[in-house]
Amino acid sequence: MRATIKDVAKLAGVSTATVSNVITRKKYVSPELIEKITKAMKELDYTTNTIARSLKVNRSFRIGLIVPDITNPFFGEIVKYAEKVANKENYHITLCDSDQSIEKERKIINTFIENGVDGIINVAPRMKDRELNKKRPVPMVIVDRPAFETEKDIAFVFADNYEGGSRVAKRFIDQGFKKFLCLVGPVDIVPNAKKRLMGFQEYVLDQGFTDSDVEMLQCDFSFEAGYEVMKKYLMNYQQEEQLAAFVSSDIMAWGAIEAITDMGLRVPKDIAVIGYDNIFFSNFIHPRLTTIDNPTKQLGAMSTQLLLDAIEGKESLKGNYVVLNSKLVERQSDERLPF
């Protein structure tokens, strides 16, 4: 027969309330009592009855989390740190991949609500601000997308992508580059892609360069898109000096570097490359990728903590936001070399 919380309390010689406090971590319990209760749980092979707990407090202890592409390591890292915070507070994450589809994202949100999640974390959503700003019965934290004005139960956690784009431009100009190429993401539907481009372009123009000094190519945030767009560009490329390429996601940059190599050119000798996101493996490709660090740990952890505070405290998020700093990680792919 399955052990109950009363059985644990009896064996440990404490009240059921004390056992509950150890399980939920909502109130302080001395280390000595925690040890006794934990020992009793192991001896009885006790596991928490999540259904009973949910009914008692009218919560499911589940969080719905949406990412646009689970195969992109950047989003995987956000999920990793979100799950760490959630599990620490005895919440479980249900993960869904929207496959960069607005319609699928919309359906996932509705499904989450229908299935009784306590809150939603929406990473880099493709939906328009107006649709995201609809009233919903659960709080939502939007991650990796700039804030918009709202009085709804919504909060935002994002890095300063405009600053990140500016840092790339400054790095190139400080090294003496004079011709620039931008491989940007889908700027029409991804606000961060637009912010990165704006930060880069405006810094370059402020330094006395003209629009003709910057070429822009748009593609999806994927290895395949980075490869195909760069390869197509290089087919008509007439090299006069070392080109500086800002590729606005690391996974796109990996594809772009592969295309540059396949076309018989070298990074950074012929084309310098800077990426964006600082994905773990960018430190191990050849050459090691200079990139902007997009703080995945803080994005995942802070967004989850914000959501849990709203769930537990039952206070509306009302457009609260956290802006994180971006920083340049200098490696080998953008060195200025004699032409």
N, C-alpha and C positions, 0 to 999 in steps of 0.2 A: 504493500500500500504506500502511496506517495506521502512523504513527510510534509507537514505543514509548518507554518511560521510558529504555531503554538508548540509544536514538538521541539523546534529549535530553542524557543524561549525556555521551555521546561528543562531541557538538557543542560543549557548554559546557565540556568538559574537567574534569568533576567525577565523583564516584561516583554510582551510582544511589541510594544512601542519602541523599545530599545533595539530589538532585532530589525524592525522596520527602518529605524534611523540609520542603521549600519548599511542596509540594502540601498536606501535612497540617497544617503549621504546628505540629507537635508539639515540635520542637527549634529552637534558635536557629540561624539562618543569616545570615551577614553581608550587609549591603545590597548590596555589590559582587557577591557570588555570586548573590543573588536576581535582580539585574539581568541577569547573564549567562544564568542559567537561563530567565528569563522571555523574553529575546530569542531563545534557542534554541527555546523552545516555539512562539513566534509564527512563526519561520522555518520550522519543521517542521509548522506547523498541528496541534500536538499537543493532544489532549484526554484527560483522565483516563479510564481504563477503570474505571468504577464497579463493574462486575460482578467484575472481577478483584480490585479492592481489597477488595470485600466478602468474597469467598471467602478472601482471605489472612488477614483479621482476624476472620472470622466475625461480621460485622455488615452490616446493609443500608444504614446511613447515612441512614435514613428515620425520621421522627418522625410519628406520627399525632396530629392535632389536631382536637378536636371542639368546635363551638360550637352553642348552641341556636337561633340565628337569624342567619344571615349578612347579612340585610338590615338588621340593627340596626348602625349605625355604631360603637357602643361595642365590639362584638365584632370588627368589622373592624379597628379600631385595635390591639386586642390581637394579632390575627393578624399585622399589619404588623410590630410590634416583635419578635414571636416569630421571624418569618421572618428578620429581620435578624441576630439572634444565631445562628440555626441555619446560615444560609448562610455566615457568617463562619467557622464551624467545619466547612464542607463537608458539612453535613447538609441534607437536603431535607424539606420538610413536605408531608404529604398531608392536605388539609383536608376535613372532612365536616361537614354541617349536620344536627343531630338533629331539627330542626323542633320543639323543645320536647317531644319524645316520649321517654318512658322506654324503651319497647320498641325504638325506632330507635337510641337511644343504646347500649343493650345489644348490639344487632346490630353496630353500628359498631366497638365495642371488640373483639368477637370476630373481626370481619373484619380489623382491624388486626393482631391477634396471628397469625391464620392466614396473613397476607401478610408476616409477618416484620419488622414495625417494631421499632426498638430501644427505643422508649419511647413513652408516650402523654401528651399534655397534654389535660386534660378541663376545659373552661371552663364554669362555672356549671351543673354537672350536675344533672339532675332525679332521678336514682336515689337511693334511700335509702342512708344511711351503711353499713348492714350489707352491702348488695350491692356498694357501692364498695370495701368493705374485704376483698373476697375475694382470695385469693392468685392472682397472675398471673405469667407468666414474664418480664414486662418491667416496669420502673419506671413509675410514673404520678405526674404532678404535677397536683393539682386546683387550679384557679384561680377566684378570685371566689366562694369558698364557705368558711365557717368550718371550722377543723380539727376532726377527731374523733380520739379515741385509737386508735392503731394501732401494731403492730410490723411491718406489712407494708412493702413497697417503695413507699411512698406519701409525698408531701410536699404542702404547701399554700402558696399565695401568695394573700393576700386583703387587702382594705382593711377598716378598722374601720367597719362599717356602722352599728353602734349609735352610735358617736361622730358619724357623719355625720347621723343622724336627730336627735340632740341639738342639733347645731349649727343645724339648720333651726329647731327649736323656740325656741332662744335668740334667733335673729335676729328671729323674729316677735314674741316677747314683749318684747324690747328696744325694738321699734318701737311697742309699745302695742296690738297686736292682742289681741282678747279672744274671738273665735270662730274655730274652726279646722276645716278639712276635710282629711282624708287620703285620697288616691287611692293605694292600696297595690297591689303586685303579688300574685301567688299565694302568700300566706304559708304555705299548707299544704305546698307542695312546693319552695319556694325559700327557704332559710334566710336569705339576705341581705335579702329582702323583709320577713321577720319582724323581723330585727334593726333595720332602718330604722324600722319602725313602733314597736317597743319603745323605741328611743332617743328618738323624738319624744314618744310618749305619756307616758313616765315623767318626762321633763323638764317637760312641761306640768303634770302632776299635782303634781310637787315644788314648783312655783311657786304652788300654791294654787288652781289651776283644778280643775274636776270633770269626770267622764266626759261630762256633758251639754254641755260646752263643745267637745267634739271629736267630729265625725262621721267615720265611716270607711266607705269604699266600696272593694270589691276588684275588680280587673280584671287582664287580661293585660298584659305589658310590650309594648304595641304602640300605634301612633298611633291606629288604629281604635278600640281599646278605650278609650283615654283620651278620645277624642271622644264615643263613644256613652255612656259612663258619666257624664261631666260634663254632657252635654246632657240626659240623663234626669233627673239631679239638679236641674238648673236649671228644669225644667218646673214643679216644685213649690216653687221657692225663693222665700222671702219675705225680701227684703233689708231688714235693720234697721240694719246698719253694714257697714263694709268687712270682707269675709271674707278669711282667710288660708288658702290652699290649698297643702298639701305634696303634690306629685305625684311619686311615688318612682322615676321614671325620666324622663330628658329626652324620650325619644320619646313617652311617654305625655303629658308636659306639652305638647308641641307640639299634640297632638290636643285636649287640654283647653282650651288657649288658643283654638284654632280654634272649639270649641264655644261658649265664652264670647262670642266675637265674633259668631258666628251668632245667638246669643240676644239680641243687642242690648246686651250689657254690655261693659265695658272693663277691660283689664288695664293697670296695677294699680288704677285709680281705683275700680272696683267690687269686684274680686276680685284680691288679690295672689297671685302664684304663685311657688313655688320648686321647681325640678326636682332631678334627681340623675343624675350621670355626667359632666357637662361635656363633652358631645359637641361636636365642632368647630363645627357649624352653629348651636348654641345661642347663639353670639355674634352671629349675623346675622339671626335672626328678629326680628319686631317684636311687642312690645318685647323687647329683648335679655334673655335668660333668666338670672336669678339661679339658681345651682345648686351642688350639691356636686361638687367635682372628685374623680372616681374615677380613680386614676392608671394609665391604660391602658399607658403606656410601661413603667412598672416591672412591672406585672402580666405583660405579654408577655415582656419581656426577662429578668426574674428567674426566672420559671417555666421558661423554656427553658434558662437557664444551670444551674439546679438539676438539671434532667433530664440535660443533657449531662455534668455532673460525675458523676452517678450512673452513666451509661452508660460513660464513660471510666474512672472509678475503680472501677467494679464494687462499690461500697459501697451497702448498703441505705439508703434514705431514712428509714425507721423513724419516720415521722410528723413529720419536721422541718417547720417552718413559718415563714413571713415575714409579719408584719402591717404593712401600710402605713397611713399617716395619711390621713385625709380632710380637705379644707379647703373653706370656703365661698368661692365666687366671686361677688362682689357686682356686679349689673348693674342693670337697670331694672324687672324684672317684679314686684318685691315692695315697691315704695316705699309708705310709709304716707302717705296723702293726706287732707286735710280732707274729711269726709263731708258 
